[in-house]
């Protein structure tokens, strides 16, 4: 009776949810992680899991892997979304896990979806309970853990990187959807391989995008007199556009596209720079984030070769702040083109890196006495400011040392 109830519930779920495999035999893609004799596969099959972070773009299988683990493990499996979850919920879960471990010697696996949404304090809550074995943490994130997960937590968890699904993987998933009892088998869907391949390509490695678009295309297409629903390329295109899935890049390509924008500007390719800027803006990226990156670029890659570059970048940031979207898109475009066409120099960046190296590798040398301020008589008596030459009093360059004696003659700017 429960099975029938579960089946009825499953029929009401979105196609992408209904098709989640229950074991690794049905999992498509990520062979480097779950292929034969891989570390993660062995850990899942032996039910001997470390705490770990799944890092990868949307729709690549992070949550599906966690669900497979939930079916496989003998531990109690608890799921929490960092978007909706609170610190009080987290503490309740941890308290219950302690009770299980103490009285039943039973492990608890806690799966935290979008773990990057937890702040540093919330993430720090995991540290002692991972350390003492109260929970095994599985975190899923679309964001780079190096930036979004605190270092102490990273040191206690194994990071597994999931790749964007290949076009052939998506095509396989779509074909499975057409013949699965939980998929579209009962709908009598007819779709050419060419259309399957097109949908796979345009879904940009995201299985959820592909399946949602296919489901919408099927739902909005009338069947013929024989009950067959024929899905064309045009219908697929419309389905992608109507659901905004074709341009849903904000999470999965965030770091890749900003890197492409930087490198295109650095390479003085204004056209490519505009393209990557457009990709970010149309994906819904915060224009102020882009503007901040342009400000950094202006100093790092152009610097004193064209001091106006920084003014352009700061002005673009101010324009974005004043008028917002969509008008500020052109302000950013202007700044991007200016930065791409400006002369490039990393002298300023290299000089500061050299400074940082000396600060790290050398002692903290004291400030020479003649450069020190002397606001009190005692400081004057012990030599603070003595023999300092006030430059405006001289009509010619002043012979005077400004560095610590140990760094005399050191050149950071070539």
Secondary structure as a PSIPRED ss2 file (coil, helix, strand):
# PSIPRED VFORMAT (PSIPRED V4.0)

   1 X C   1.000  0.000  0.000
   2 X H   0.000  1.000  0.000
   3 X H   0.000  1.000  0.000
   4 X H   0.000  1.000  0.000
   5 X H   0.000  1.000  0.000
   6 X H   0.000  1.000  0.000
   7 X H   0.000  1.000  0.000
   8 X H   0.000  1.000  0.000
   9 X H   0.000  1.000  0.000
  10 X H   0.000  1.000  0.000
  11 X H   0.000  1.000  0.000
  12 X C   1.000  0.000  0.000
  13 X C   1.000  0.000  0.000
  14 X C   1.000  0.000  0.000
  15 X H   0.000  1.000  0.000
  16 X H   0.000  1.000  0.000
  17 X H   0.000  1.000  0.000
  18 X H   0.000  1.000  0.000
  19 X C   1.000  0.000  0.000
  20 X C   1.000  0.000  0.000
  21 X C   1.000  0.000  0.000
  22 X C   1.000  0.000  0.000
  23 X C   1.000  0.000  0.000
  24 X H   0.000  1.000  0.000
  25 X H   0.000  1.000  0.000
  26 X H   0.000  1.000  0.000
  27 X C   1.000  0.000  0.000
  28 X C   1.000  0.000  0.000
  29 X C   1.000  0.000  0.000
  30 X C   1.000  0.000  0.000
  31 X H   0.000  1.000  0.000
  32 X H   0.000  1.000  0.000
  33 X H   0.000  1.000  0.000
  34 X H   0.000  1.000  0.000
  35 X C   1.000  0.000  0.000
  36 X C   1.000  0.000  0.000
  37 X C   1.000  0.000  0.000
  38 X C   1.000  0.000  0.000
  39 X H   0.000  1.000  0.000
  40 X H   0.000  1.000  0.000
  41 X H   0.000  1.000  0.000
  42 X H   0.000  1.000  0.000
  43 X H   0.000  1.000  0.000
  44 X H   0.000  1.000  0.000
  45 X H   0.000  1.000  0.000
  46 X C   1.000  0.000  0.000
  47 X C   1.000  0.000  0.000
  48 X C   1.000  0.000  0.000
  49 X C   1.000  0.000  0.000
  50 X C   1.000  0.000  0.000
  51 X C   1.000  0.000  0.000
  52 X E   0.000  0.000  1.000
  53 X E   0.000  0.000  1.000
  54 X E   0.000  0.000  1.000
  55 X E   0.000  0.000  1.000
  56 X C   1.000  0.000  0.000
  57 X C   1.000  0.000  0.000
  58 X C   1.000  0.000  0.000
  59 X C   1.000  0.000  0.000
  60 X C   1.000  0.000  0.000
  61 X C   1.000  0.000  0.000
  62 X H   0.000  1.000  0.000
  63 X H   0.000  1.000  0.000
  64 X H   0.000  1.000  0.000
  65 X H   0.000  1.000  0.000
  66 X H   0.000  1.000  0.000
  67 X H   0.000  1.000  0.000
  68 X H   0.000  1.000  0.000
  69 X H   0.000  1.000  0.000
  70 X H   0.000  1.000  0.000
  71 X H   0.000  1.000  0.000
  72 X H   0.000  1.000  0.000
  73 X C   1.000  0.000  0.000
  74 X C   1.000  0.000  0.000
  75 X C   1.000  0.000  0.000
  76 X E   0.000  0.000  1.000
  77 X E   0.000  0.000  1.000
  78 X E   0.000  0.000  1.000
  79 X E   0.000  0.000  1.000
  80 X E   0.000  0.000  1.000
  81 X E   0.000  0.000  1.000
  82 X C   1.000  0.000  0.000
  83 X C   1.000  0.000  0.000
  84 X C   1.000  0.000  0.000
  85 X C   1.000  0.000  0.000
  86 X C   1.000  0.000  0.000
  87 X H   0.000  1.000  0.000
  88 X H   0.000  1.000  0.000
  89 X H   0.000  1.000  0.000
  90 X H   0.000  1.000  0.000
  91 X H   0.000  1.000  0.000
  92 X H   0.000  1.000  0.000
  93 X H   0.000  1.000  0.000
  94 X H   0.000  1.000  0.000
  95 X H   0.000  1.000  0.000
  96 X H   0.000  1.000  0.000
  97 X H   0.000  1.000  0.000
  98 X H   0.000  1.000  0.000
  99 X H   0.000  1.000  0.000
 100 X H   0.000  1.000  0.000
 101 X H   0.000  1.000  0.000
 102 X H   0.000  1.000  0.000
 103 X H   0.000  1.000  0.000
 104 X H   0.000  1.000  0.000
 105 X C   1.000  0.000  0.000
 106 X C   1.000  0.000  0.000
 107 X C   1.000  0.000  0.000
 108 X E   0.000  0.000  1.000
 109 X E   0.000  0.000  1.000
 110 X E   0.000  0.000  1.000
 111 X E   0.000  0.000  1.000
 112 X E   0.000  0.000  1.000
 113 X E   0.000  0.000  1.000
 114 X C   1.000  0.000  0.000
 115 X H   0.000  1.000  0.000
 116 X H   0.000  1.000  0.000
 117 X H   0.000  1.000  0.000
 118 X C   1.000  0.000  0.000
 119 X C   1.000  0.000  0.000
 120 X H   0.000  1.000  0.000
 121 X H   0.000  1.000  0.000
 122 X H   0.000  1.000  0.000
 123 X H   0.000  1.000  0.000
 124 X H   0.000  1.000  0.000
 125 X H   0.000  1.000  0.000
 126 X H   0.000  1.000  0.000
 127 X H   0.000  1.000  0.000
 128 X H   0.000  1.000  0.000
 129 X H   0.000  1.000  0.000
 130 X H   0.000  1.000  0.000
 131 X H   0.000  1.000  0.000
 132 X C   1.000  0.000  0.000
 133 X C   1.000  0.000  0.000
 134 X C   1.000  0.000  0.000
 135 X C   1.000  0.000  0.000
 136 X E   0.000  0.000  1.000
 137 X E   0.000  0.000  1.000
 138 X E   0.000  0.000  1.000
 139 X E   0.000  0.000  1.000
 140 X E   0.000  0.000  1.000
 141 X E   0.000  0.000  1.000
 142 X C   1.000  0.000  0.000
 143 X C   1.000  0.000  0.000
 144 X C   1.000  0.000  0.000
 145 X H   0.000  1.000  0.000
 146 X H   0.000  1.000  0.000
 147 X H   0.000  1.000  0.000
 148 X H   0.000  1.000  0.000
 149 X C   1.000  0.000  0.000
 150 X C   1.000  0.000  0.000
 151 X H   0.000  1.000  0.000
 152 X H   0.000  1.000  0.000
 153 X H   0.000  1.000  0.000
 154 X H   0.000  1.000  0.000
 155 X H   0.000  1.000  0.000
 156 X C   1.000  0.000  0.000
 157 X C   1.000  0.000  0.000
 158 X E   0.000  0.000  1.000
 159 X E   0.000  0.000  1.000
 160 X E   0.000  0.000  1.000
 161 X E   0.000  0.000  1.000
 162 X C   1.000  0.000  0.000
 163 X C   1.000  0.000  0.000
 164 X C   1.000  0.000  0.000
 165 X C   1.000  0.000  0.000
 166 X C   1.000  0.000  0.000
 167 X H   0.000  1.000  0.000
 168 X H   0.000  1.000  0.000
 169 X H   0.000  1.000  0.000
 170 X H   0.000  1.000  0.000
 171 X H   0.000  1.000  0.000
 172 X H   0.000  1.000  0.000
 173 X H   0.000  1.000  0.000
 174 X H   0.000  1.000  0.000
 175 X H   0.000  1.000  0.000
 176 X H   0.000  1.000  0.000
 177 X H   0.000  1.000  0.000
 178 X H   0.000  1.000  0.000
 179 X H   0.000  1.000  0.000
 180 X C   1.000  0.000  0.000
 181 X C   1.000  0.000  0.000
 182 X C   1.000  0.000  0.000
 183 X C   1.000  0.000  0.000
 184 X C   1.000  0.000  0.000
 185 X H   0.000  1.000  0.000
 186 X H   0.000  1.000  0.000
 187 X H   0.000  1.000  0.000
 188 X C   1.000  0.000  0.000
 189 X E   0.000  0.000  1.000
 190 X E   0.000  0.000  1.000
 191 X C   1.000  0.000  0.000
 192 X C   1.000  0.000  0.000
 193 X H   0.000  1.000  0.000
 194 X H   0.000  1.000  0.000
 195 X H   0.000  1.000  0.000
 196 X H   0.000  1.000  0.000
 197 X H   0.000  1.000  0.000
 198 X H   0.000  1.000  0.000
 199 X H   0.000  1.000  0.000
 200 X H   0.000  1.000  0.000
 201 X H   0.000  1.000  0.000
 202 X H   0.000  1.000  0.000
 203 X C   1.000  0.000  0.000
 204 X C   1.000  0.000  0.000
 205 X C   1.000  0.000  0.000
 206 X C   1.000  0.000  0.000
 207 X H   0.000  1.000  0.000
 208 X H   0.000  1.000  0.000
 209 X H   0.000  1.000  0.000
 210 X H   0.000  1.000  0.000
 211 X H   0.000  1.000  0.000
 212 X H   0.000  1.000  0.000
 213 X H   0.000  1.000  0.000
 214 X H   0.000  1.000  0.000
 215 X H   0.000  1.000  0.000
 216 X H   0.000  1.000  0.000
 217 X H   0.000  1.000  0.000
 218 X H   0.000  1.000  0.000
 219 X H   0.000  1.000  0.000
 220 X C   1.000  0.000  0.000
 221 X C   1.000  0.000  0.000
 222 X C   1.000  0.000  0.000
 223 X C   1.000  0.000  0.000
 224 X C   1.000  0.000  0.000
 225 X C   1.000  0.000  0.000
 226 X C   1.000  0.000  0.000
 227 X C   1.000  0.000  0.000
 228 X C   1.000  0.000  0.000
 229 X E   0.000  0.000  1.000
 230 X E   0.000  0.000  1.000
 231 X C   1.000  0.000  0.000
 232 X C   1.000  0.000  0.000
 233 X H   0.000  1.000  0.000
 234 X H   0.000  1.000  0.000
 235 X H   0.000  1.000  0.000
 236 X H   0.000  1.000  0.000
 237 X H   0.000  1.000  0.000
 238 X H   0.000  1.000  0.000
 239 X H   0.000  1.000  0.000
 240 X H   0.000  1.000  0.000
 241 X H   0.000  1.000  0.000
 242 X H   0.000  1.000  0.000
 243 X C   1.000  0.000  0.000
 244 X C   1.000  0.000  0.000
 245 X C   1.000  0.000  0.000
 246 X C   1.000  0.000  0.000
 247 X C   1.000  0.000  0.000
 248 X C   1.000  0.000  0.000
 249 X C   1.000  0.000  0.000
 250 X C   1.000  0.000  0.000
 251 X C   1.000  0.000  0.000
 252 X C   1.000  0.000  0.000
 253 X C   1.000  0.000  0.000
 254 X H   0.000  1.000  0.000
 255 X H   0.000  1.000  0.000
 256 X H   0.000  1.000  0.000
 257 X H   0.000  1.000  0.000
 258 X H   0.000  1.000  0.000
 259 X H   0.000  1.000  0.000
 260 X H   0.000  1.000  0.000
 261 X H   0.000  1.000  0.000
 262 X H   0.000  1.000  0.000
 263 X H   0.000  1.000  0.000
 264 X H   0.000  1.000  0.000
 265 X H   0.000  1.000  0.000
 266 X H   0.000  1.000  0.000
 267 X C   1.000  0.000  0.000
 268 X C   1.000  0.000  0.000
 269 X C   1.000  0.000  0.000
 270 X H   0.000  1.000  0.000
 271 X H   0.000  1.000  0.000
 272 X H   0.000  1.000  0.000
 273 X H   0.000  1.000  0.000
 274 X H   0.000  1.000  0.000
 275 X H   0.000  1.000  0.000
 276 X H   0.000  1.000  0.000
 277 X H   0.000  1.000  0.000
 278 X H   0.000  1.000  0.000
 279 X H   0.000  1.000  0.000
 280 X H   0.000  1.000  0.000
 281 X H   0.000  1.000  0.000
 282 X H   0.000  1.000  0.000
 283 X C   1.000  0.000  0.000
 284 X C   1.000  0.000  0.000
 285 X C   1.000  0.000  0.000
 286 X C   1.000  0.000  0.000
 287 X H   0.000  1.000  0.000
 288 X H   0.000  1.000  0.000
 289 X H   0.000  1.000  0.000
 290 X H   0.000  1.000  0.000
 291 X H   0.000  1.000  0.000
 292 X H   0.000  1.000  0.000
 293 X H   0.000  1.000  0.000
 294 X H   0.000  1.000  0.000
 295 X H   0.000  1.000  0.000
 296 X H   0.000  1.000  0.000
 297 X H   0.000  1.000  0.000
 298 X H   0.000  1.000  0.000
 299 X H   0.000  1.000  0.000
 300 X H   0.000  1.000  0.000
 301 X H   0.000  1.000  0.000
 302 X H   0.000  1.000  0.000
 303 X H   0.000  1.000  0.000
 304 X H   0.000  1.000  0.000
 305 X H   0.000  1.000  0.000
 306 X H   0.000  1.000  0.000
 307 X C   1.000  0.000  0.000
 308 X H   0.000  1.000  0.000
 309 X H   0.000  1.000  0.000
 310 X H   0.000  1.000  0.000
 311 X H   0.000  1.000  0.000
 312 X H   0.000  1.000  0.000
 313 X H   0.000  1.000  0.000
 314 X H   0.000  1.000  0.000
 315 X H   0.000  1.000  0.000
 316 X H   0.000  1.000  0.000
 317 X H   0.000  1.000  0.000
 318 X H   0.000  1.000  0.000
 319 X H   0.000  1.000  0.000
 320 X H   0.000  1.000  0.000
 321 X H   0.000  1.000  0.000
 322 X H   0.000  1.000  0.000
 323 X H   0.000  1.000  0.000
 324 X C   1.000  0.000  0.000
 325 X C   1.000  0.000  0.000
 326 X C   1.000  0.000  0.000
 327 X C   1.000  0.000  0.000
 328 X H   0.000  1.000  0.000
 329 X H   0.000  1.000  0.000
 330 X H   0.000  1.000  0.000
 331 X H   0.000  1.000  0.000
 332 X H   0.000  1.000  0.000
 333 X H   0.000  1.000  0.000
 334 X H   0.000  1.000  0.000
 335 X H   0.000  1.000  0.000
 336 X H   0.000  1.000  0.000
 337 X H   0.000  1.000  0.000
 338 X H   0.000  1.000  0.000
 339 X H   0.000  1.000  0.000
 340 X H   0.000  1.000  0.000
 341 X H   0.000  1.000  0.000
 342 X C   1.000  0.000  0.000
 343 X C   1.000  0.000  0.000
 344 X C   1.000  0.000  0.000
 345 X C   1.000  0.000  0.000
 346 X C   1.000  0.000  0.000
 347 X H   0.000  1.000  0.000
 348 X H   0.000  1.000  0.000
 349 X H   0.000  1.000  0.000
 350 X H   0.000  1.000  0.000
 351 X H   0.000  1.000  0.000
 352 X H   0.000  1.000  0.000
 353 X H   0.000  1.000  0.000
 354 X H   0.000  1.000  0.000
 355 X H   0.000  1.000  0.000
 356 X H   0.000  1.000  0.000
 357 X H   0.000  1.000  0.000
 358 X H   0.000  1.000  0.000
 359 X H   0.000  1.000  0.000
 360 X H   0.000  1.000  0.000
 361 X H   0.000  1.000  0.000
 362 X C   1.000  0.000  0.000
 363 X C   1.000  0.000  0.000
 364 X C   1.000  0.000  0.000
 365 X C   1.000  0.000  0.000
 366 X C   1.000  0.000  0.000
 367 X C   1.000  0.000  0.000
 368 X C   1.000  0.000  0.000
 369 X H   0.000  1.000  0.000
 370 X H   0.000  1.000  0.000
 371 X H   0.000  1.000  0.000
 372 X C   1.000  0.000  0.000
 373 X C   1.000  0.000  0.000
 374 X C   1.000  0.000  0.000
 375 X C   1.000  0.000  0.000
 376 X C   1.000  0.000  0.000
 377 X H   0.000  1.000  0.000
 378 X H   0.000  1.000  0.000
 379 X H   0.000  1.000  0.000
 380 X H   0.000  1.000  0.000
 381 X H   0.000  1.000  0.000
 382 X C   1.000  0.000  0.000
 383 X C   1.000  0.000  0.000
 384 X C   1.000  0.000  0.000
 385 X C   1.000  0.000  0.000
 386 X C   1.000  0.000  0.000
 387 X C   1.000  0.000  0.000
 388 X C   1.000  0.000  0.000
 389 X C   1.000  0.000  0.000
 390 X C   1.000  0.000  0.000
 391 X H   0.000  1.000  0.000
 392 X H   0.000  1.000  0.000
 393 X H   0.000  1.000  0.000
 394 X C   1.000  0.000  0.000
 395 X C   1.000  0.000  0.000
 396 X C   1.000  0.000  0.000
 397 X C   1.000  0.000  0.000
 398 X C   1.000  0.000  0.000
 399 X C   1.000  0.000  0.000
 400 X C   1.000  0.000  0.000
 401 X C   1.000  0.000  0.000
 402 X C   1.000  0.000  0.000
 403 X C   1.000  0.000  0.000
 404 X C   1.000  0.000  0.000
 405 X H   0.000  1.000  0.000
 406 X H   0.000  1.000  0.000
 407 X H   0.000  1.000  0.000
 408 X C   1.000  0.000  0.000
 409 X C   1.000  0.000  0.000
 410 X C   1.000  0.000  0.000
 411 X C   1.000  0.000  0.000
 412 X C   1.000  0.000  0.000
 413 X C   1.000  0.000  0.000
 414 X C   1.000  0.000  0.000
